[in-house]
Amino acid sequence: MAPSQPNSARTIVQAEAATLAGAVATDDGDWIIKGFIDVYRRIYTISVDTKIVSKVLEILLLPSFAEFAARNEMKLESPPQQNFYPDLSFTHLPTGRRFAVDIKSSYRATANTINGMTLGAFTGYFRQRESNKNTLYPYGSYDGHFVLGVIYSKCENFEGELRQFELDELPQIQSVVRDFSFFAQPKYRIATTRPGSGNTKNIGSVANIEDLTNGKGPFASLGEEVYDDYWMFYLTADMAREAGIARPYTNLKSYLEYKSRGMEVLQAHAEEIAHLAEDEAPLAEESE
């Protein structure tokens, strides 16, 4: 099946995600990465810091993504600079359709939830969808926006952090993380209605693991258009304060109230408004 449509692309990416655990873990579930090695064959163990784990995971998975692109007649591109969107761009060569994939990872906080995951900015390129600023291609040029998610567990009682080992001691080095599971979902299907953390300008994800893996966030049933509209006009407390206005909404309930405000009056005068629009059209052209 060629990934010429977002739904078929979703199916292909999800199928690939199911195969990736073998690329990063042993048969026992331990991470295959034990540390960094220098020219003197000394191994330095990796910190359990989530940013370090996430970056190493991304590097480790790149060969798998390159093979995936080749199998599906796609061109794979990485961003030209750090912090550009997305992590990976796939262009289907026969059709020219383009898909964005961000690699996101988090550790299990409980058996059923993750610590947290952010899904990218809701300002900048997300709102200026024809802009190339901080993105490889304009956001609006992508036919689908996906998250390749990695969930893992921190190893309990890890004692080797920031220690130095000799190469022949490799079997003794404990992995910092283990028990990986992968999922792939369109970004809107796992997004929540709150920023990722505090007052940041990043979209947050749902924390329930089942909702993540099955794409059952609050926007899943509402659709991507509602997700886009919600986050394109969302204001944090600081953004509203700087603009000197009240926050229009903070969740889906207040978003519904905001969108519904005045709709009954407008609908009651729909015919009148249609005529007004016709009368105003020439004036709009003259003012350009």
RADA-V700065 format. One line per field, one symbol per residue. ss: DSSP state (@ for helix, = for strand, . for the rest). phi: phi as a letter, one per 20 degrees, with the letter a starting at -180 (. if undefined). Layout:
BEGIN
ss: ???
phi: ???
END
This chain:
BEGIN
ss: .....@@@@@@@@@@@@...@@@@=....==...===....====....@@@@@@@@@@@@@@@@@@@@@@..=====......=..=====.....===========....==...====..@@@........=...@@@..===========.........===@@@@@@....==========@@@@=====......====..=@@@@@@.........@@@@@@@@@....@@@@@@@........@@@@@@@@@..@@@@@@.@@@@@@@@@@@@@@@@@@.
phi: .ffecgfffgffffffgfdegfeccffenfffedrdddfemeddfefegfffgfffgfffeggffffffffdlcedcdffcfmedefbdddfffdnfccdcdeccadfecfdcdfqbddofddlgfeefdeefmbfcggfeeeacddeecdbdffflfdegmedcegfegfeeefecblecdbcbggffdfdecgfaldfddfedfdffffffdmdffegeeofffgffgefdfcfgfffffemcfffacbffffffffegnffffffdgfffffffffegfffffef
END
